[in-house]
Each structure stands twice: as C-alpha cells, then as structure tokens.
Amino acid sequence: MKFQRIAVALSVINIVVLVFVLSEVRSSADPAVSPIVRTRAIELIDESGKVRAQLDVEKSGEVVFRLRDEKGTIRAKFGAGKDGSGLSMMDDRTEATVQIRANKDGGGITLFDRDGRQNVLK
C-alpha cells in the first residue's frame, strides 16, 4: 500500500515535469516577436566579425545606411536628411559612379565614367 502511494506520487511528479519540459520546448521553438526594435545603430557583420552593413543616425541628424565589401570598403551609401535624400554607388576604386539625389530643387541622377566625366540626368 505504501509502495503504491510512492509510485503514484512519483508518476504525478514525472507528469508535471514532462508538461513543464514540453511547454519550454514549445515556447523556445516559437519565440515572441517584438513589434518594434529601438536602438541607435545597427551593424550587420560577416562570419569573421567584419562590419558589412551599418544603419545609424549621424550627429547632423542624417540617417545613413552603408553597405561594405568583404574588405570593409563602403560600396553603397543611402542617406536621408532634412534637405532630401541620396544614393551613391561606388566602383572598384571606391569612386562614386552613380549618384541619385532628391531635394527641394527636384531630383537628379549623375553617372560618372572612369575618367571622371559626368552625365547628369534630370
């Protein structure tokens, strides 16, 4: 009789532990999603720890998104500030070859060739 009570008590404890473990597995497999992430900057790094992309707010108030190559060189930059926004894409020499701008005067696209000559499109 005493043995049966101990066996029943251990079975109940095992069931409680099992329910607890299963609920933990389910909650870790389906984590809650936060609707908003608030931070001052975001950096995306590669497997070796090099920063490959940055999103931050400059001291001037401009928001800037930079994409970097595997050496850390900026290859594309997108910025937005009180006067407008712009996108610059750089070539292998890190020279801007395409610039797209939008401001109070309108928008414009400037293409640069390897000799530095500009072709402005409005």
N, C-alpha and C positions, 0 to 999 in steps of 0.2 A: 504494500500500500504506500509506504513511504517512498519506495523507489519509483512508483508511478507518478507521484506528485513531483518528484525531482525531474523526471523525464518530461512531464507536461510543462513544467516551468522552463526547462532548457529549450524545449520546442518553441514556446512563446517568445523567449529571448531571441532565438535564431530567426524567427519570422520577423520580429521587429528590426533586427539588424539587417536582414535581407531587404526589407522595404526601404530602410534608410539608404542602403548602398545603391539600390536601384533608382531611388529618387535623385541621388547625387550624380549618377551616371547620366541620367536624362537631362538634368539641369546643366551639366558641363557640355553636353553634346548640343544643346540648344541655348546658347548664352543670350542674355538680354541685349538688345541693340539700343544703344543710346541715340536718341534722335538728333543730338547736337554735340559736336566736339568743339570746345573752346580752347584756343591756345594762341600764342604769339607767333609761332613759326612751325612749319612742318618741313622735315627733311626726309627724303627717301634715299636709302643707302643700298649699295650692292652687297654681294656676299663678302667682299673684302673690307667693308666698312667705309668705302668712299662715298661721299655725298654725290648723288646723281641728279637729284631734283630738289629745289627749295621753293617754298612759298612763305613769304613773310611781308611784314609791313615795315617800310623804311622810315627813318626819322623824319623825312619830308612828308610822310603821310601816304606816299605812293605804295600800292600793293604790287609786288613783283613776284613773278613765277619764272624760275630759271631752270633750264634743262642742261645737264652736263654730259660730256662723253666719258669714256672709261678712264681717261687721264685726269678728269676733273675740270676740263676746259668748258666754258659756257658755249653752247652751240645754239641755243634759242632763249629768248627773253621776251616775256609778255608783261607789260606793266599798265597800271591804271591809276590815275590821279585826278585831282580836281580840274585840270585843264583838258583831260581826254585820256586816250589810251594808245598803246602802240605795241607792235610785234616786230622783233628783229630776229633774223635767222642768219647764222654765221657759216662761212665756208671752212675749209680745212686750214686756212691761215688765220682763222678767228676774225676775219673781216666781215662786216655786215654785208650780205649780198642781197637780201630782201628786207625792206622796212615797210611796214604798213602802219599808218598813223590816222587817228581820228581826233579832231579837236574843234574848237569854236569856229575855226576857219573852214572846216569841212574835213574830208578825208583825202588820203593820198597813198600811193604805192610808189616806192622807189626801188629800182633794180640797179645793182652795181655789177659791172663786169670785172674781170680780173685786173684790168688796167685802172680801175677806179672811176671809169666813166659812168655817169648816171643816166638812167632812163626813168623819167618821172611820169607817172600815170595819174590822172586826176579823175 
